[in-house]
Amino acid sequence: MPFFNYQAAFSGRESAFLDLIRNVIRRGAFILQQDLADFEAHLAAYLGVRHAIGVGNATDGLHMAFRAAGIGPGDEVIFPSHTMVASPASAALCGAQVVPVDCGPDHLIDPEAVARAITPRTRAILPVHLNGRTCAMDPILALAERHRLVVIEDAAQALGSKYKGRFAGTFGLAAAFSFYPAKILGCFGDGGAVVTDDDAVARRIRLLRDHGRNEQGEVECWGLNSRLDNLQAAVLDFQFRDYGAVIARRRALAQLYDEGLRDLPELRLPPAPGSDPDHFDVFQNYEIEAERRDELREHLKRHGIGTLIQWGGKAVHQFEGLGLRASLPATEALFRRCLMLPMNLTLSDDDVEYVCGCIRAFYGR
Ligand SMILES: Cc1ncc(COP(=O)(O)O)c(C=O)c1O
C-alpha cells in the first residue's frame, strides 16, 4: 500500500478523462478558454466568493495575492513554520521579511505566537490551513483588525474545509488553493486558484497571471505567466462535480482510523470528524503524532505500508539556507513525532483496518 498511488488515483475513470481531453484537443482550447471560465465560476459558487481565478499553482497564487495586496520590501509577514516552504516563499519573493512562528496543539498557526511576533513593520499574516483543517480564524482576524494587517490564506490543502460554517479561503483578503495531483481535487500536473471578494484584487491577479495584460491586450504592469491551463481546468471541473462525495469518503476513512487507533496512548490523532463543532475537516492528510515514530515507520514499511514525513522532516525555519533564525519548540517537537498515514480514495475500509492492526501490533496491543 503506497502512501499515494498516482496511477490508481486516476485510472478508475481513465476513459472519461480521455474523452474530456480529446474534446479539449479537438476544440484547440488551451489557454484562457471556456473550461477555465466554467471551473472558475463553479469554484466561486461553491465557496460563495465573488472571484475565483485559475493560476499556475498555489505558490504563484499566494505570491500574486501578496503582490496585489501591495506587500514588498520593508514589510514583515508572519507565517507558521510548520508548512511547506512555498507558503513563505510567496511573500519572500515580494521582498518582504517572513517571520516564522510556532504552531499550537492542532498543528496550525498559534494565534498567541502571532500576537508576540507583531512589530510596527508587520503588514500581513499568512495562516496555513494544513491537512484539510481550517485554522481557528477568530483570534487571527481579531489580531489583524487590531493591528490593521492583511490576511492572505494558504488554503492549498483545504478546499471544502470550514471553520464555524465558513469555508477556508473566505476569511482574508485573498486565498490560494492547490490542485497538485495528490491534492483532494488534483489535476494532471500543477494547478491552482486564487479566490477573493475584492474586485480590485481580483482584477490585479487576472493581470498578474497573464503578463500584466488586460482584456484589450494592453500591458498595465509587470506580470507572470501563471494561468491555469484550460485542459487542467477541464479535468478539475469534471472531478469537482462529485467533490461532496469525495470529502464524505475521506471523513469516513478518518473515522475508521480514529476507531482503530484512539485507545493507543502512544499516539495523538487528529480530531475525529464531527468531534469539534467549530471545524469541518476534509482530511487532505491524516497526520498523527507517534512515540518511537521512526521505528513505527520502519515497521509499517516492512508490512508494505507507505507513510510520509512532510517536507523532508523539517520546518521552514530549520532550513539553514533560508537564514530564518528562530527557536520554535512546539513545531520542532512536532517534527520529531509527526507521521502521515495513507489517506486517499484508493483505500478500502480493509486497508485502513490493516494499517491500524499493524500499528497496534507495533505497540504490542
Ligand atoms: C501548505 C501548502 N502551501 C502551498 C503549497 C504549494 O502549492 P503548489 O504546489 O500548487 O504551488 C502546497 C503544496 O503542496 C502546500 O501543501
Ligand as a Chemical Component Dictionary entry (heavy atoms), coordinates in Angstrom:
data_LIG
# 
_chem_comp.id                   LIG 
_chem_comp.type                 NON-POLYMER 
_chem_comp.pdbx_formal_charge   0 
_chem_comp.three_letter_code    LIG 
# 
loop_
_chem_comp_atom.comp_id 
_chem_comp_atom.atom_id 
_chem_comp_atom.alt_atom_id 
_chem_comp_atom.type_symbol 
_chem_comp_atom.charge 
_chem_comp_atom.model_Cartn_x 
_chem_comp_atom.model_Cartn_y 
_chem_comp_atom.model_Cartn_z 
_chem_comp_atom.pdbx_ordinal 
LIG C1 C1 C 0 0.522 24.144 2.587  1  
LIG C2 C2 C 0 0.940 24.311 1.169  2  
LIG N1 N1 N 0 1.128 25.543 0.683  3  
LIG C3 C3 C 0 1.482 25.748 -0.593 4  
LIG C4 C4 C 0 1.665 24.691 -1.451 5  
LIG C5 C5 C 0 2.103 24.966 -2.850 6  
LIG O1 O1 O 0 1.153 24.536 -3.762 7  
LIG P1 P1 P 0 1.577 24.370 -5.298 8  
LIG O2 O2 O 0 2.336 23.092 -5.392 9  
LIG O3 O3 O 0 0.266 24.294 -6.027 10 
LIG O4 O4 O 0 2.363 25.558 -5.660 11 
LIG C6 C6 C 0 1.472 23.396 -1.002 12 
LIG C7 C7 C 0 1.673 22.276 -1.939 13 
LIG O5 O5 O 0 1.660 21.159 -1.745 14 
LIG C8 C8 C 0 1.099 23.186 0.346  15 
LIG O6 O6 O 0 0.922 21.960 0.829  16 
# 
loop_
_chem_comp_bond.comp_id 
_chem_comp_bond.atom_id_1 
_chem_comp_bond.atom_id_2 
_chem_comp_bond.value_order 
_chem_comp_bond.pdbx_ordinal 
LIG C1 C2 SING 1  
LIG C2 N1 SING 2  
LIG C2 C8 DOUB 3  
LIG N1 C3 DOUB 4  
LIG C3 C4 SING 5  
LIG C4 C5 SING 6  
LIG C4 C6 DOUB 7  
LIG C5 O1 SING 8  
LIG O1 P1 SING 9  
LIG P1 O2 DOUB 10 
LIG P1 O3 SING 11 
LIG P1 O4 SING 12 
LIG C6 C7 SING 13 
LIG C6 C8 SING 14 
LIG C7 O5 DOUB 15 
LIG C8 O6 SING 16 
# 
